[in-house]
Amino acid sequence: LDLSRASLGAEKCKVKLVAELLAGSPSLTVADLRYNKLGIESAILLAKIAKKKGISLCGITSEQTQANFN
């Protein structure tokens, strides 16, 4: 799923929709969220869901504790 440059930014309603999409997708394995200037809370939320579902977020590895989405 390519959502890079989707202008998610700090708009929590958009991030919430993406979070629901990630959580509800049974077959999604990769989501590219680069270049969206996500806030820390948004990035943590999406990373937690991705980890639980086994979804790779481009630009983030499972060992990372920080990510730069700028």
mmCIF file of the N, C-alpha and C atoms, coordinates in Angstrom:
data_MODEL
# 
_entry.id   MODEL 
# 
loop_
_atom_site.group_PDB 
_atom_site.id 
_atom_site.type_symbol 
_atom_site.label_atom_id 
_atom_site.label_alt_id 
_atom_site.label_comp_id 
_atom_site.label_asym_id 
_atom_site.label_entity_id 
_atom_site.label_seq_id 
_atom_site.pdbx_PDB_ins_code 
_atom_site.Cartn_x 
_atom_site.Cartn_y 
_atom_site.Cartn_z 
_atom_site.occupancy 
_atom_site.B_iso_or_equiv 
_atom_site.pdbx_formal_charge 
_atom_site.auth_seq_id 
_atom_site.auth_comp_id 
_atom_site.auth_asym_id 
_atom_site.auth_atom_id 
_atom_site.pdbx_PDB_model_num 
ATOM 1   N N  . LEU A 1 1  ? 0.860  -1.172 0.000  1.00 0.00 ? 1  LEU A N  1 
ATOM 2   C CA . LEU A 1 1  ? 0.000  0.000  0.000  1.00 0.00 ? 1  LEU A CA 1 
ATOM 3   C C  . LEU A 1 1  ? 0.898  1.224  0.000  1.00 0.00 ? 1  LEU A C  1 
ATOM 4   N N  . ASP A 1 2  ? 0.814  2.050  -1.017 1.00 0.00 ? 2  ASP A N  1 
ATOM 5   C CA . ASP A 1 2  ? 1.664  3.234  -1.114 1.00 0.00 ? 2  ASP A CA 1 
ATOM 6   C C  . ASP A 1 2  ? 0.895  4.474  -0.670 1.00 0.00 ? 2  ASP A C  1 
ATOM 7   N N  . LEU A 1 3  ? 1.199  4.928  0.534  1.00 0.00 ? 3  LEU A N  1 
ATOM 8   C CA . LEU A 1 3  ? 0.628  6.169  1.050  1.00 0.00 ? 3  LEU A CA 1 
ATOM 9   C C  . LEU A 1 3  ? 1.717  7.223  1.249  1.00 0.00 ? 3  LEU A C  1 
ATOM 10  N N  . SER A 1 4  ? 2.860  7.012  0.600  1.00 0.00 ? 4  SER A N  1 
ATOM 11  C CA . SER A 1 4  ? 3.925  7.999  0.700  1.00 0.00 ? 4  SER A CA 1 
ATOM 12  C C  . SER A 1 4  ? 3.447  9.304  0.069  1.00 0.00 ? 4  SER A C  1 
ATOM 13  N N  . ARG A 1 5  ? 3.816  10.382 0.695  1.00 0.00 ? 5  ARG A N  1 
ATOM 14  C CA . ARG A 1 5  ? 3.445  11.726 0.223  1.00 0.00 ? 5  ARG A CA 1 
ATOM 15  C C  . ARG A 1 5  ? 1.919  11.907 0.159  1.00 0.00 ? 5  ARG A C  1 
ATOM 16  N N  . ALA A 1 6  ? 1.200  11.249 1.054  1.00 0.00 ? 6  ALA A N  1 
ATOM 17  C CA . ALA A 1 6  ? -0.269 11.341 1.069  1.00 0.00 ? 6  ALA A CA 1 
ATOM 18  C C  . ALA A 1 6  ? -0.766 12.513 1.909  1.00 0.00 ? 6  ALA A C  1 
ATOM 19  N N  . SER A 1 7  ? 0.136  13.337 2.373  1.00 0.00 ? 7  SER A N  1 
ATOM 20  C CA . SER A 1 7  ? -0.221 14.524 3.171  1.00 0.00 ? 7  SER A CA 1 
ATOM 21  C C  . SER A 1 7  ? -1.013 14.161 4.420  1.00 0.00 ? 7  SER A C  1 
ATOM 22  N N  . LEU A 1 8  ? -0.594 13.078 5.086  1.00 0.00 ? 8  LEU A N  1 
ATOM 23  C CA . LEU A 1 8  ? -1.266 12.705 6.332  1.00 0.00 ? 8  LEU A CA 1 
ATOM 24  C C  . LEU A 1 8  ? -0.952 13.709 7.428  1.00 0.00 ? 8  LEU A C  1 
ATOM 25  N N  . GLY A 1 9  ? 0.312  14.111 7.499  1.00 0.00 ? 9  GLY A N  1 
ATOM 26  C CA . GLY A 1 9  ? 0.739  15.113 8.459  1.00 0.00 ? 9  GLY A CA 1 
ATOM 27  C C  . GLY A 1 9  ? 0.223  14.869 9.856  1.00 0.00 ? 9  GLY A C  1 
ATOM 28  N N  . ALA A 1 10 ? -0.131 15.933 10.512 1.00 0.00 ? 10 ALA A N  1 
ATOM 29  C CA . ALA A 1 10 ? -0.590 15.847 11.901 1.00 0.00 ? 10 ALA A CA 1 
ATOM 30  C C  . ALA A 1 10 ? -2.110 15.743 11.989 1.00 0.00 ? 10 ALA A C  1 
ATOM 31  N N  . GLU A 1 11 ? -2.782 15.565 10.869 1.00 0.00 ? 11 GLU A N  1 
ATOM 32  C CA . GLU A 1 11 ? -4.236 15.468 10.878 1.00 0.00 ? 11 GLU A CA 1 
ATOM 33  C C  . GLU A 1 11 ? -4.642 14.107 11.441 1.00 0.00 ? 11 GLU A C  1 
ATOM 34  N N  . LYS A 1 12 ? -5.067 14.119 12.691 1.00 0.00 ? 12 LYS A N  1 
ATOM 35  C CA . LYS A 1 12 ? -5.353 12.871 13.387 1.00 0.00 ? 12 LYS A CA 1 
ATOM 36  C C  . LYS A 1 12 ? -6.487 12.087 12.742 1.00 0.00 ? 12 LYS A C  1 
ATOM 37  N N  . CYS A 1 13 ? -7.426 12.752 12.095 1.00 0.00 ? 13 CYS A N  1 
ATOM 38  C CA . CYS A 1 13 ? -8.526 12.015 11.465 1.00 0.00 ? 13 CYS A CA 1 
ATOM 39  C C  . CYS A 1 13 ? -8.012 11.168 10.304 1.00 0.00 ? 13 CYS A C  1 
ATOM 40  N N  . LYS A 1 14 ? -7.061 11.683 9.531  1.00 0.00 ? 14 LYS A N  1 
ATOM 41  C CA . LYS A 1 14 ? -6.485 10.907 8.431  1.00 0.00 ? 14 LYS A CA 1 
ATOM 42  C C  . LYS A 1 14 ? -5.662 9.744  8.971  1.00 0.00 ? 14 LYS A C  1 
ATOM 43  N N  . VAL A 1 15 ? -4.871 10.013 10.009 1.00 0.00 ? 15 VAL A N  1 
ATOM 44  C CA . VAL A 1 15 ? -4.040 8.969  10.602 1.00 0.00 ? 15 VAL A CA 1 
ATOM 45  C C  . VAL A 1 15 ? -4.919 7.882  11.213 1.00 0.00 ? 15 VAL A C  1 
ATOM 46  N N  . LYS A 1 16 ? -6.026 8.273  11.821 1.00 0.00 ? 16 LYS A N  1 
ATOM 47  C CA . LYS A 1 16 ? -6.944 7.304  12.418 1.00 0.00 ? 16 LYS A CA 1 
ATOM 48  C C  . LYS A 1 16 ? -7.524 6.389  11.340 1.00 0.00 ? 16 LYS A C  1 
ATOM 49  N N  . LEU A 1 17 ? -7.856 6.942  10.190 1.00 0.00 ? 17 LEU A N  1 
ATOM 50  C CA . LEU A 1 17 ? -8.369 6.117  9.085  1.00 0.00 ? 17 LEU A CA 1 
ATOM 51  C C  . LEU A 1 17 ? -7.316 5.127  8.602  1.00 0.00 ? 17 LEU A C  1 
ATOM 52  N N  . VAL A 1 18 ? -6.078 5.579  8.494  1.00 0.00 ? 18 VAL A N  1 
ATOM 53  C CA . VAL A 1 18 ? -4.998 4.685  8.081  1.00 0.00 ? 18 VAL A CA 1 
ATOM 54  C C  . VAL A 1 18 ? -4.801 3.592  9.139  1.00 0.00 ? 18 VAL A C  1 
ATOM 55  N N  . ALA A 1 19 ? -4.854 3.968  10.413 1.00 0.00 ? 19 ALA A N  1 
ATOM 56  C CA . ALA A 1 19 ? -4.717 2.989  11.501 1.00 0.00 ? 19 ALA A CA 1 
ATOM 57  C C  . ALA A 1 19 ? -5.813 1.925  11.408 1.00 0.00 ? 19 ALA A C  1 
ATOM 58  N N  . GLU A 1 20 ? -7.033 2.339  11.142 1.00 0.00 ? 20 GLU A N  1 
ATOM 59  C CA . GLU A 1 20 ? -8.143 1.395  11.001 1.00 0.00 ? 20 GLU A CA 1 
ATOM 60  C C  . GLU A 1 20 ? -7.937 0.496  9.785  1.00 0.00 ? 20 GLU A C  1 
ATOM 61  N N  . LEU A 1 21 ? -7.416 1.054  8.707  1.00 0.00 ? 21 LEU A N  1 
ATOM 62  C CA . LEU A 1 21 ? -7.129 0.267  7.510  1.00 0.00 ? 21 LEU A CA 1 
ATOM 63  C C  . LEU A 1 21 ? -6.068 -0.790 7.808  1.00 0.00 ? 21 LEU A C  1 
ATOM 64  N N  . LEU A 1 22 ? -4.984 -0.381 8.476  1.00 0.00 ? 22 LEU A N  1 
ATOM 65  C CA . LEU A 1 22 ? -3.925 -1.331 8.820  1.00 0.00 ? 22 LEU A CA 1 
ATOM 66  C C  . LEU A 1 22 ? -4.460 -2.430 9.731  1.00 0.00 ? 22 LEU A C  1 
ATOM 67  N N  . ALA A 1 23 ? -5.210 -2.046 10.744 1.00 0.00 ? 23 ALA A N  1 
ATOM 68  C CA . ALA A 1 23 ? -5.721 -3.006 11.722 1.00 0.00 ? 23 ALA A CA 1 
ATOM 69  C C  . ALA A 1 23 ? -6.725 -3.974 11.103 1.00 0.00 ? 23 ALA A C  1 
ATOM 70  N N  . GLY A 1 24 ? -7.493 -3.511 10.128 1.00 0.00 ? 24 GLY A N  1 
ATOM 71  C CA . GLY A 1 24 ? -8.558 -4.330 9.569  1.00 0.00 ? 24 GLY A CA 1 
ATOM 72  C C  . GLY A 1 24 ? -8.193 -5.129 8.336  1.00 0.00 ? 24 GLY A C  1 
ATOM 73  N N  . SER A 1 25 ? -6.988 -4.943 7.836  1.00 0.00 ? 25 SER A N  1 
ATOM 74  C CA . SER A 1 25 ? -6.601 -5.636 6.612  1.00 0.00 ? 25 SER A CA 1 
ATOM 75  C C  . SER A 1 25 ? -5.962 -6.983 6.930  1.00 0.00 ? 25 SER A C  1 
ATOM 76  N N  . PRO A 1 26 ? -6.577 -8.077 6.478  1.00 0.00 ? 26 PRO A N  1 
ATOM 77  C CA . PRO A 1 26 ? -6.026 -9.396 6.780  1.00 0.00 ? 26 PRO A CA 1 
ATOM 78  C C  . PRO A 1 26 ? -4.827 -9.778 5.917  1.00 0.00 ? 26 PRO A C  1 
ATOM 79  N N  . SER A 1 27 ? -4.629 -9.121 4.780  1.00 0.00 ? 27 SER A N  1 
ATOM 80  C CA . SER A 1 27 ? -3.573 -9.556 3.866  1.00 0.00 ? 27 SER A CA 1 
ATOM 81  C C  . SER A 1 27 ? -2.496 -8.504 3.598  1.00 0.00 ? 27 SER A C  1 
ATOM 82  N N  . LEU A 1 28 ? -2.624 -7.329 4.152  1.00 0.00 ? 28 LEU A N  1 
ATOM 83  C CA . LEU A 1 28 ? -1.635 -6.271 3.919  1.00 0.00 ? 28 LEU A CA 1 
ATOM 84  C C  . LEU A 1 28 ? -0.311 -6.647 4.577  1.00 0.00 ? 28 LEU A C  1 
ATOM 85  N N  . THR A 1 29 ? 0.779  -6.538 3.826  1.00 0.00 ? 29 THR A N  1 
ATOM 86  C CA . THR A 1 29 ? 2.093  -6.872 4.379  1.00 0.00 ? 29 THR A CA 1 
ATOM 87  C C  . THR A 1 29 ? 3.057  -5.696 4.384  1.00 0.00 ? 29 THR A C  1 
ATOM 88  N N  . VAL A 1 30 ? 2.829  -4.697 3.514  1.00 0.00 ? 30 VAL A N  1 
ATOM 89  C CA . VAL A 1 30 ? 3.722  -3.544 3.419  1.00 0.00 ? 30 VAL A CA 1 
ATOM 90  C C  . VAL A 1 30 ? 2.897  -2.275 3.238  1.00 0.00 ? 30 VAL A C  1 
ATOM 91  N N  . ALA A 1 31 ? 3.243  -1.247 3.990  1.00 0.00 ? 31 ALA A N  1 
ATOM 92  C CA . ALA A 1 31 ? 2.625  0.069  3.824  1.00 0.00 ? 31 ALA A CA 1 
ATOM 93  C C  . ALA A 1 31 ? 3.734  1.118  3.813  1.00 0.00 ? 31 ALA A C  1 
ATOM 94  N N  . ASP A 1 32 ? 3.778  1.907  2.774  1.00 0.00 ? 32 ASP A N  1 
ATOM 95  C CA . ASP A 1 32 ? 4.784  2.959  2.648  1.00 0.00 ? 32 ASP A CA 1 
ATOM 96  C C  . ASP A 1 32 ? 4.165  4.265  3.142  1.00 0.00 ? 32 ASP A C  1 
ATOM 97  N N  . LEU A 1 33 ? 4.633  4.726  4.290  1.00 0.00 ? 33 LEU A N  1 
ATOM 98  C CA . LEU A 1 33 ? 4.101  5.957  4.885  1.00 0.00 ? 33 LEU A CA 1 
ATOM 99  C C  . LEU A 1 33 ? 5.138  7.075  4.921  1.00 0.00 ? 33 LEU A C  1 
ATOM 100 N N  . ARG A 1 34 ? 6.197  6.921  4.143  1.00 0.00 ? 34 ARG A N  1 
ATOM 101 C CA . ARG A 1 34 ? 7.258  7.933  4.155  1.00 0.00 ? 34 ARG A CA 1 
ATOM 102 C C  . ARG A 1 34 ? 6.762  9.281  3.655  1.00 0.00 ? 34 ARG A C  1 
ATOM 103 N N  . TYR A 1 35 ? 7.450  10.322 4.089  1.00 0.00 ? 35 TYR A N  1 
ATOM 104 C CA . TYR A 1 35 ? 7.242  11.701 3.636  1.00 0.00 ? 35 TYR A CA 1 
ATOM 105 C C  . TYR A 1 35 ? 5.877  12.273 4.018  1.00 0.00 ? 35 TYR A C  1 
ATOM 106 N N  . ASN A 1 36 ? 5.328  11.833 5.147  1.00 0.00 ? 36 ASN A N  1 
ATOM 107 C CA . ASN A 1 36 ? 4.033  12.333 5.591  1.00 0.00 ? 36 ASN A CA 1 
ATOM 108 C C  . ASN A 1 36 ? 4.115  13.263 6.784  1.00 0.00 ? 36 ASN A C  1 
ATOM 109 N N  . LYS A 1 37 ? 5.303  13.494 7.316  1.00 0.00 ? 37 LYS A N  1 
ATOM 110 C CA . LYS A 1 37 ? 5.499  14.393 8.462  1.00 0.00 ? 37 LYS A CA 1 
ATOM 111 C C  . LYS A 1 37 ? 4.560  14.049 9.612  1.00 0.00 ? 37 LYS A C  1 
ATOM 112 N N  . LEU A 1 38 ? 4.531  12.764 9.952  1.00 0.00 ? 38 LEU A N  1 
ATOM 113 C CA . LEU A 1 38 ? 3.687  12.302 11.051 1.00 0.00 ? 38 LEU A CA 1 
ATOM 114 C C  . LEU A 1 38 ? 4.228  12.794 12.378 1.00 0.00 ? 38 LEU A C  1 
ATOM 115 N N  . GLY A 1 39 ? 3.334  13.079 13.299 1.00 0.00 ? 39 GLY A N  1 
ATOM 116 C CA . GLY A 1 39 ? 3.731  13.421 14.652 1.00 0.00 ? 39 GLY A CA 1 
ATOM 117 C C  . GLY A 1 39 ? 4.150  12.166 15.401 1.00 0.00 ? 39 GLY A C  1 
ATOM 118 N N  . ILE A 1 40 ? 4.755  12.353 16.541 1.00 0.00 ? 40 ILE A N  1 
ATOM 119 C CA . ILE A 1 40 ? 5.242  11.218 17.329 1.00 0.00 ? 40 ILE A CA 1 
ATOM 120 C C  . ILE A 1 40 ? 4.098  10.285 17.719 1.00 0.00 ? 40 ILE A C  1 
ATOM 121 N N  . GLU A 1 41 ? 2.997  10.828 18.213 1.00 0.00 ? 41 GLU A N  1 
ATOM 122 C CA . GLU A 1 41 ? 1.862  9.992  18.625 1.00 0.00 ? 41 GLU A CA 1 
ATOM 123 C C  . GLU A 1 41 ? 1.322  9.179  17.457 1.00 0.00 ? 41 GLU A C  1 
ATOM 124 N N  . SER A 1 42 ? 1.209  9.810  16.302 1.00 0.00 ? 42 SER A N  1 
ATOM 125 C CA . SER A 1 42 ? 0.702  9.118  15.117 1.00 0.00 ? 42 SER A CA 1 
ATOM 126 C C  . SER A 1 42 ? 1.647  8.004  14.684 1.00 0.00 ? 42 SER A C  1 
ATOM 127 N N  . ALA A 1 43 ? 2.941  8.295  14.674 1.00 0.00 ? 43 ALA A N  1 
ATOM 128 C CA . ALA A 1 43 ? 3.928  7.297  14.274 1.00 0.00 ? 43 ALA A CA 1 
ATOM 129 C C  . ALA A 1 43 ? 3.920  6.105  15.231 1.00 0.00 ? 43 ALA A C  1 
ATOM 130 N N  . ILE A 1 44 ? 3.808  6.382  16.523 1.00 0.00 ? 44 ILE A N  1 
ATOM 131 C CA . ILE A 1 44 ? 3.772  5.301  17.513 1.00 0.00 ? 44 ILE A CA 1 
ATOM 132 C C  . ILE A 1 44 ? 2.520  4.447  17.325 1.00 0.00 ? 44 ILE A C  1 
ATOM 133 N N  . LEU A 1 45 ? 1.381  5.090  17.124 1.00 0.00 ? 45 LEU A N  1 
ATOM 134 C CA . LEU A 1 45 ? 0.128  4.357  16.909 1.00 0.00 ? 45 LEU A CA 1 
ATOM 135 C C  . LEU A 1 45 ? 0.242  3.425  15.711 1.00 0.00 ? 45 LEU A C  1 
ATOM 136 N N  . LEU A 1 46 ? 0.703  3.952  14.594 1.00 0.00 ? 46 LEU A N  1 
ATOM 137 C CA . LEU A 1 46 ? 0.807  3.151  13.375 1.00 0.00 ? 46 LEU A CA 1 
ATOM 138 C C  . LEU A 1 46 ? 1.848  2.049  13.524 1.00 0.00 ? 46 LEU A C  1 
ATOM 139 N N  . ALA A 1 47 ? 2.957  2.341  14.186 1.00 0.00 ? 47 ALA A N  1 
ATOM 140 C CA . ALA A 1 47 ? 3.997  1.334  14.393 1.00 0.00 ? 47 ALA A CA 1 
ATOM 141 C C  . ALA A 1 47 ? 3.506  0.193  15.275 1.00 0.00 ? 47 ALA A C  1 
ATOM 142 N N  . LYS A 1 48 ? 2.736  0.510  16.299 1.00 0.00 ? 48 LYS A N  1 
ATOM 143 C CA . LYS A 1 48 ? 2.204  -0.538 17.182 1.00 0.00 ? 48 LYS A CA 1 
ATOM 144 C C  . LYS A 1 48 ? 1.266  -1.471 16.417 1.00 0.00 ? 48 LYS A C  1 
ATOM 145 N N  . ILE A 1 49 ? 0.402  -0.901 15.610 1.00 0.00 ? 49 ILE A N  1 
ATOM 146 C CA . ILE A 1 49 ? -0.524 -1.712 14.819 1.00 0.00 ? 49 ILE A CA 1 
ATOM 147 C C  . ILE A 1 49 ? 0.251  -2.564 13.817 1.00 0.00 ? 49 ILE A C  1 
ATOM 148 N N  . ALA A 1 50 ? 1.211  -1.949 13.146 1.00 0.00 ? 50 ALA A N  1 
ATOM 149 C CA . ALA A 1 50 ? 2.002  -2.667 12.154 1.00 0.00 ? 50 ALA A CA 1 
ATOM 150 C C  . ALA A 1 50 ? 2.766  -3.829 12.798 1.00 0.00 ? 50 ALA A C  1 
ATOM 151 N N  . LYS A 1 51 ? 3.310  -3.603 13.970 1.00 0.00 ? 51 LYS A N  1 
ATOM 152 C CA . LYS A 1 51 ? 4.040  -4.664 14.656 1.00 0.00 ? 51 LYS A CA 1 
ATOM 153 C C  . LYS A 1 51 ? 3.104  -5.822 15.016 1.00 0.00 ? 51 LYS A C  1 
ATOM 154 N N  . LYS A 1 52 ? 1.942  -5.482 15.536 1.00 0.00 ? 52 LYS A N  1 
ATOM 155 C CA . LYS A 1 52 ? 0.968  -6.503 15.935 1.00 0.00 ? 52 LYS A CA 1 
ATOM 156 C C  . LYS A 1 52 ? 0.501  -7.320 14.724 1.00 0.00 ? 52 LYS A C  1 
ATOM 157 N N  . LYS A 1 53 ? 0.299  -6.662 13.587 1.00 0.00 ? 53 LYS A N  1 
ATOM 158 C CA . LYS A 1 53 ? -0.232 -7.317 12.391 1.00 0.00 ? 53 LYS A CA 1 
ATOM 159 C C  . LYS A 1 53 ? 0.860  -7.885 11.472 1.00 0.00 ? 53 LYS A C  1 
ATOM 160 N N  . GLY A 1 54 ? 2.131  -7.599 11.785 1.00 0.00 ? 54 GLY A N  1 
ATOM 161 C CA . GLY A 1 54 ? 3.226  -8.068 10.940 1.00 0.00 ? 54 GLY A CA 1 
ATOM 162 C C  . GLY A 1 54 ? 3.340  -7.306 9.638  1.00 0.00 ? 54 GLY A C  1 
ATOM 163 N N  . ILE A 1 55 ? 2.975  -6.038 9.663  1.00 0.00 ? 55 ILE A N  1 
ATOM 164 C CA . ILE A 1 55 ? 3.029  -5.185 8.470  1.00 0.00 ? 55 ILE A CA 1 
ATOM 165 C C  . ILE A 1 55 ? 4.332  -4.390 8.498  1.00 0.00 ? 55 ILE A C  1 
ATOM 166 N N  . SER A 1 56 ? 5.051  -4.406 7.393  1.00 0.00 ? 56 SER A N  1 
ATOM 167 C CA . SER A 1 56 ? 6.277  -3.633 7.277  1.00 0.00 ? 56 SER A CA 1 
ATOM 168 C C  . SER A 1 56 ? 5.929  -2.212 6.859  1.00 0.00 ? 56 SER A C  1 
ATOM 169 N N  . LEU A 1 57 ? 6.355  -1.254 7.661  1.00 0.00 ? 57 LEU A N  1 
ATOM 170 C CA . LEU A 1 57 ? 6.207  0.147  7.284  1.00 0.00 ? 57 LEU A CA 1 
ATOM 171 C C  . LEU A 1 57 ? 7.523  0.582  6.664  1.00 0.00 ? 57 LEU A C  1 
ATOM 172 N N  . CYS A 1 58 ? 7.511  0.935  5.396  1.00 0.00 ? 58 CYS A N  1 
ATOM 173 C CA . CYS A 1 58 ? 8.739  1.312  4.713  1.00 0.00 ? 58 CYS A CA 1 
ATOM 174 C C  . CYS A 1 58 ? 9.443  2.411  5.489  1.00 0.00 ? 58 CYS A C  1 
ATOM 175 N N  . GLY A 1 59 ? 10.723 2.225  5.667  1.00 0.00 ? 59 GLY A N  1 
ATOM 176 C CA . GLY A 1 59 ? 11.505 3.178  6.414  1.00 0.00 ? 59 GLY A CA 1 
ATOM 177 C C  . GLY A 1 59 ? 11.618 2.837  7.884  1.00 0.00 ? 59 GLY A C  1 
ATOM 178 N N  . ILE A 1 60 ? 10.923 1.802  8.341  1.00 0.00 ? 60 ILE A N  1 
ATOM 179 C CA . ILE A 1 60 ? 10.988 1.385  9.738  1.00 0.00 ? 60 ILE A CA 1 
ATOM 180 C C  . ILE A 1 60 ? 11.315 -0.105 9.778  1.00 0.00 ? 60 ILE A C  1 
ATOM 181 N N  . THR A 1 61 ? 12.267 -0.458 10.614 1.00 0.00 ? 61 THR A N  1 
ATOM 182 C CA . THR A 1 61 ? 12.548 -1.874 10.829 1.00 0.00 ? 61 THR A CA 1 
ATOM 183 C C  . THR A 1 61 ? 12.019 -2.264 12.199 1.00 0.00 ? 61 THR A C  1 
ATOM 184 N N  . SER A 1 62 ? 11.860 -3.539 12.431 1.00 0.00 ? 62 SER A N  1 
ATOM 185 C CA . SER A 1 62 ? 11.286 -3.995 13.695 1.00 0.00 ? 62 SER A CA 1 
ATOM 186 C C  . SER A 1 62 ? 12.182 -3.683 14.888 1.00 0.00 ? 62 SER A C  1 
ATOM 187 N N  . GLU A 1 63 ? 13.466 -3.457 14.668 1.00 0.00 ? 63 GLU A N  1 
ATOM 188 C CA . GLU A 1 63 ? 14.384 -3.151 15.758 1.00 0.00 ? 63 GLU A CA 1 
ATOM 189 C C  . GLU A 1 63 ? 14.457 -1.666 16.092 1.00 0.00 ? 63 GLU A C  1 
ATOM 190 N N  . GLN A 1 64 ? 13.952 -0.799 15.253 1.00 0.00 ? 64 GLN A N  1 
ATOM 191 C CA . GLN A 1 64 ? 14.062 0.640  15.460 1.00 0.00 ? 64 GLN A CA 1 
ATOM 192 C C  . GLN A 1 64 ? 13.239 1.115  16.640 1.00 0.00 ? 64 GLN A C  1 
ATOM 193 N N  . THR A 1 65 ? 13.779 2.115  17.320 1.00 0.00 ? 65 THR A N  1 
ATOM 194 C CA . THR A 1 65 ? 13.048 2.753  18.409 1.00 0.00 ? 65 THR A CA 1 
ATOM 195 C C  . THR A 1 65 ? 12.679 4.184  18.045 1.00 0.00 ? 65 THR A C  1 
ATOM 196 N N  . GLN A 1 66 ? 13.197 4.689  16.928 1.00 0.00 ? 66 GLN A N  1 
ATOM 197 C CA . GLN A 1 66 ? 12.882 6.037  16.457 1.00 0.00 ? 66 GLN A CA 1 
ATOM 198 C C  . GLN A 1 66 ? 12.725 6.008  14.942 1.00 0.00 ? 66 GLN A C  1 
ATOM 199 N N  . ALA A 1 67 ? 11.948 6.940  14.422 1.00 0.00 ? 67 ALA A N  1 
ATOM 200 C CA . ALA A 1 67 ? 11.794 7.037  12.969 1.00 0.00 ? 67 ALA A CA 1 
ATOM 201 C C  . ALA A 1 67 ? 11.677 8.492  12.569 1.00 0.00 ? 67 ALA A C  1 
ATOM 202 N N  . ASN A 1 68 ? 12.195 8.832  11.406 1.00 0.00 ? 68 ASN A N  1 
ATOM 203 C CA . ASN A 1 68 ? 12.135 10.195 10.883 1.00 0.00 ? 68 ASN A CA 1 
ATOM 204 C C  . ASN A 1 68 ? 11.231 10.176 9.650  1.00 0.00 ? 68 ASN A C  1 
ATOM 205 N N  . PHE A 1 69 ? 10.041 10.752 9.760  1.00 0.00 ? 69 PHE A N  1 
ATOM 206 C CA . PHE A 1 69 ? 9.085  10.785 8.644  1.00 0.00 ? 69 PHE A CA 1 
ATOM 207 C C  . PHE A 1 69 ? 9.068  12.130 7.947  1.00 0.00 ? 69 PHE A C  1 
ATOM 208 N N  . ASN A 1 70 ? 10.067 12.944 8.172  1.00 0.00 ? 70 ASN A N  1 
ATOM 209 C CA . ASN A 1 70 ? 10.122 14.269 7.520  1.00 0.00 ? 70 ASN A CA 1 
ATOM 210 C C  . ASN A 1 70 ? 10.609 14.183 6.110  1.00 0.00 ? 70 ASN A C  1 
# 
